[in-house]
Amino acid sequence: MKFSTLSGLCLLTLASSAHAADDLTLSAKQLANLGIRTAALPPRQSGEIAGLAAQVVVPGSQMVVVSTPLPALVEQTLVGVGDSVKKGQVLARLQSPALAEAQRGLVQAATQAQLARENLTRDEQLFKDGIISESRYRATRGQSLEAAAALAERRQMLRLSGMPDSAIGQLQSGGSLSGLLAVTAPIEGVVLEKSASAGQRLDAATPLFKVAHLHPLALEIQAPLALTHGLKPGIAVAIPKYQASGKLTAVGRNLSGNNQTILLRAIIDRGDEALRPGQFVEASLAASGDEAAQWNLPNAALARVEGRTVVFVATPQGFHAATVTVVNEGAQNTVVNAPFKGDEKIAVHGVSALKAQMMGIGGGE
């Protein structure tokens, strides 16, 4: 369809003409009359979505809370916040009367178990000789099993209290009772929190330390819903300011109630030594290589027509309305997916006039 002047445009219905009028033929005079100006297409982007608010966190599998297993008094703390610790290293020493009581229970249970085993051995021989009844033999065997179970329970209680098997064995062999309890680090890492001090009285299960392994670190990213289309675990994530990078591990399903964002989780395994848990940073996401090319266009270059977002690309005859997909819409610029070659020129001024002509509702000289 050719137009010699804007006054020669025909009115077209919105329902049937949008795609038919994607190619617009305009003369130089018409372009001047409409005030249309073009600009070179900005350089292609690598699919990066930048400037996303994020917070550095420790992966849940790399953090442990060390607590006191029994009511106790803190005698001494041996590490502070920021200290690096090895697995099994003593973090604090506690005095616990409950520990001494548990040890006494173990000694009693061990004695009873030994006596029950001796009774079982004797009655087993008497039963074989036909001196005692089977019922008595069964009762003796049941008492032996109960005593063994009670001993195992006492041993497990001391293990949960932080007492090693070697010390439990020595106690059963006649070692002395002690209320001194050593709290050790269950993993190698860094002490992030310390909530106890010398002289403090503690109830059972009171947190003492928070220890974490700080490599790799995790990232929690708050992303607008519009940006999450097409995102999937595995794409590259970067924190440019700290030259740190990693990959996306999860895309949330729920929107936050306040700012309507989606939570994205990532693992940062390169350059994470420059980061600190709890730190707020700006992150960027790089789309996978098989996605469409992305372009950062000024908002003035975009027009909405019947549910489509279009950019007017200059042609020898006038303009072509190219459909694009919005990836990230900002205050001044918008990132779009589009199959451009890269050498196109696009309309950046007078776009509303081109939209009107495309829809068949404009007029001119």
SULZI-V708518 format. One record per residue. N is the residue number from 0. SS is DSSP state (A for helix, B for strand, O for the rest). PHI is phi in whole degrees, 0 to 359 (* if undefined). PSI is psi in whole degrees, 0 to 359 (none if undefined). Layout:
N_SS_PHI_PSI + N_SS_PHI_PSI
This chain:
0_O_*_131 + 1_O_244_145 + 2_O_234_123 + 3_O_277_324 + 4_O_219_160 + 5_A_296_333 + 6_A_290_346 + 7_A_272_4 + 8_O_291_144 + 9_O_261_145 + 10_O_290_130 + 11_O_239_148 + 12_O_287_144 + 13_A_295_326 + 14_A_290_332 + 15_A_241_351 + 16_A_254_348 + 17_O_302_308 + 18_O_286_328 + 19_O_293_331 + 20_O_261_18 + 21_O_298_329 + 22_B_260_118 + 23_B_249_131 + 24_B_257_120 + 25_O_223_141 + 26_O_274_168 + 27_A_299_324 + 28_A_294_318 + 29_A_297_319 + 30_A_299_319 + 31_A_293_317 + 32_A_297_324 + 33_A_278_353 + 34_O_69_33 + 35_O_273_129 + 36_B_233_147 + 37_B_243_165 + 38_B_214_156 + 39_B_294_145 + 40_O_297_131 + 41_O_300_159 + 42_O_301_148 + 43_B_296_141 + 44_B_264_163 + 45_O_273_16 + 46_O_87_17 + 47_B_278_135 + 48_B_250_111 + 49_B_252_169 + 50_B_75_26 + 51_B_274_132 + 52_B_291_134 + 53_B_211_160 + 54_B_229_136 + 55_B_281_130 + 56_B_225_167 + 57_O_265_130 + 58_O_304_140 + 59_A_303_327 + 60_A_285_352 + 61_A_250_12 + 62_B_232_139 + 63_B_227_149 + 64_B_253_122 + 65_B_265_123 + 66_B_232_164 + 67_O_279_128 + 68_O_284_339 + 69_O_224_158 + 70_O_303_133 + 71_B_201_170 + 72_B_247_129 + 73_B_288_116 + 74_B_272_321 + 75_B_198_137 + 76_B_251_136 + 77_O_252_351 + 78_O_225_161 + 79_O_230_177 + 80_O_298_132 + 81_O_96_348 + 82_O_286_142 + 83_B_274_139 + 84_B_228_153 + 85_O_261_158 + 86_O_297_129 + 87_O_90_353 + 88_O_291_140 + 89_B_286_125 + 90_B_263_325 + 91_B_203_157 + 92_B_242_133 + 93_B_238_152 + 94_B_253_122 + 95_O_225_107 + 96_A_302_329 + 97_A_296_329 + 98_A_292_317 + 99_A_298_322 + 100_A_294_320 + 101_A_294_324 + 102_A_293_320 + 103_A_299_320 + 104_A_298_324 + 105_A_294_316 + 106_A_298_317 + 107_A_296_316 + 108_A_296_322 + 109_A_295_320 + 110_A_295_316 + 111_A_294_323 + 112_A_293_320 + 113_A_295_316 + 114_A_297_320 + 115_A_294_324 + 116_A_293_319 + 117_A_295_318 + 118_A_298_320 + 119_A_295_318 + 120_A_298_317 + 121_A_295_311 + 122_A_292_332 + 123_A_296_319 + 124_A_290_321 + 125_A_295_323 + 126_A_293_320 + 127_A_296_327 + 128_O_277_357 + 129_O_76_20 + 130_O_274_323 + 131_O_245_162 + 132_O_282_163 + 133_A_294_325 + 134_A_298_319 + 135_A_295_319 + 136_A_298_317 + 137_A_295_321 + 138_A_296_318 + 139_A_296_319 + 140_A_295_321 + 141_A_297_320 + 142_A_296_324 + 143_A_293_318 + 144_A_295_319 + 145_A_297_318 + 146_A_295_321 + 147_A_294_321 + 148_A_294_320 + 149_A_296_321 + 150_A_294_316 + 151_A_299_321 + 152_A_297_317 + 153_A_294_320 + 154_A_297_317 + 155_A_294_323 + 156_A_299_319 + 157_A_290_325 + 158_A_299_316 + 159_A_294_337 + 160_O_279_357 + 161_O_97_9 + 162_O_272_125 + 163_O_289_161 + 164_A_298_325 + 165_A_297_319 + 166_A_290_325 + 167_A_295_320 + 168_A_296_318 + 169_A_296_322 + 170_A_296_318 + 171_A_294_333 + 172_O_273_8 + 173_O_112_12 + 174_O_293_161 + 175_O_277_155 + 176_O_284_149 + 177_O_212_140 + 178_O_264_7 + 179_B_279_125 + 180_B_241_123 + 181_B_262_123 + 182_B_264_123 + 183_B_245_162 + 184_O_280_126 + 185_O_282_343 + 186_O_220_165 + 187_O_276_135 + 188_B_175_209 + 189_B_234_139 + 190_B_284_116 + 191_B_267_326 + 192_B_220_146 + 193_B_226_122 + 194_O_240_16 + 195_O_226_153 + 196_O_220_161 + 197_O_302_136 + 198_O_91_354 + 199_O_278_136 + 200_B_268_135 + 201_B_234_143 + 202_O_276_168 + 203_O_298_143 + 204_O_69_21 + 205_O_281_127 + 206_B_297_137 + 207_B_249_311 + 208_B_220_156 + 209_B_239_118 + 210_B_244_136 + 211_B_221_146 + 212_O_269_122 + 213_O_260_23 + 214_O_215_123 + 215_O_280_174 + 216_B_254_164 + 217_B_247_162 + 218_B_228_131 + 219_B_252_116 + 220_B_250_132 + 221_B_262_111 + 222_B_241_136 + 223_B_301_147 + 224_A_304_323 + 225_A_297_336 + 226_A_273_347 + 227_O_273_355 + 228_O_296_125 + 229_O_86_352 + 230_O_288_142 + 231_O_209_153 + 232_O_305_141 + 233_O_111_340 + 234_O_287_157 + 235_B_287_141 + 236_B_234_139 + 237_B_223_151 + 238_B_242_89 + 239_A_304_321 + 240_A_298_330 + 241_A_248_11 + 242_O_50_39 + 243_B_252_150 + 244_B_207_166 + 245_B_185_215 + 246_B_216_155 + 247_B_287_135 + 248_B_247_336 + 249_B_202_145 + 250_B_242_119 + 251_B_297_162 + 252_B_251_338 + 253_B_259_143 + 254_B_274_141 + 255_O_290_148 + 256_O_287_333 + 257_O_274_306 + 258_O_246_9 + 259_O_54_50 + 260_B_246_164 + 261_B_253_137 + 262_B_274_123 + 263_B_250_140 + 264_B_243_140 + 265_B_221_158 + 266_B_251_127 + 267_B_254_107 + 268_B_245_4 + 269_B_230_127 + 270_O_78_12 + 271_A_286_351 + 272_A_292_343 + 273_A_271_357 + 274_O_255_159 + 275_O_230_138 + 276_O_304_136 + 277_O_90_352 + 278_O_287_139 + 279_B_266_132 + 280_B_221_172 + 281_B_252_128 + 282_B_245_159 + 283_B_230_148 + 284_B_245_136 + 285_B_252_121 + 286_O_295_155 + 287_O_294_157 + 288_O_296_340 + 289_O_271_3 + 290_O_275_163 + 291_O_297_155 + 292_O_297_150 + 293_B_243_147 + 294_B_222_139 + 295_B_261_102 + 296_B_251_149 + 297_B_294_145 + 298_A_300_332 + 299_A_294_343 + 300_A_274_353 + 301_B_258_145 + 302_B_224_144 + 303_B_256_123 + 304_B_226_113 + 305_O_49_49 + 306_O_83_355 + 307_B_259_152 + 308_B_252_124 + 309_B_235_155 + 310_B_236_133 + 311_B_271_112 + 312_B_261_131 + 313_B_292_136 + 314_O_232_167 + 315_O_302_330 + 316_O_269_341 + 317_B_163_257 + 318_B_215_153 + 319_B_239_130 + 320_B_275_102 + 321_B_268_128 + 322_B_283_133 + 323_B_234_162 + 324_B_248_123 + 325_B_287_129 + 326_B_257_313 + 327_B_212_114 + 328_B_260_120 + 329_O_250_185 + 330_O_290_324 + 331_O_246_324 + 332_B_231_158 + 333_B_227_133 + 334_B_271_129 + 335_B_231_156 + 336_B_264_131 + 337_O_199_145 + 338_O_275_51 + 339_O_284_154 + 340_O_280_326 + 341_O_119_344 + 342_O_253_12 + 343_O_286_159 + 344_B_246_139 + 345_B_237_153 + 346_B_285_129 + 347_B_239_354 + 348_B_216_137 + 349_O_84_18 + 350_A_296_324 + 351_A_298_325 + 352_A_292_321 + 353_A_294_321 + 354_A_298_317 + 355_A_298_318 + 356_A_292_321 + 357_A_301_321 + 358_A_273_356 + 359_O_75_26 + 360_O_240_14 + 361_O_257_170 + 362_O_210_157 + 363_O_184_184 + 364_O_268_none
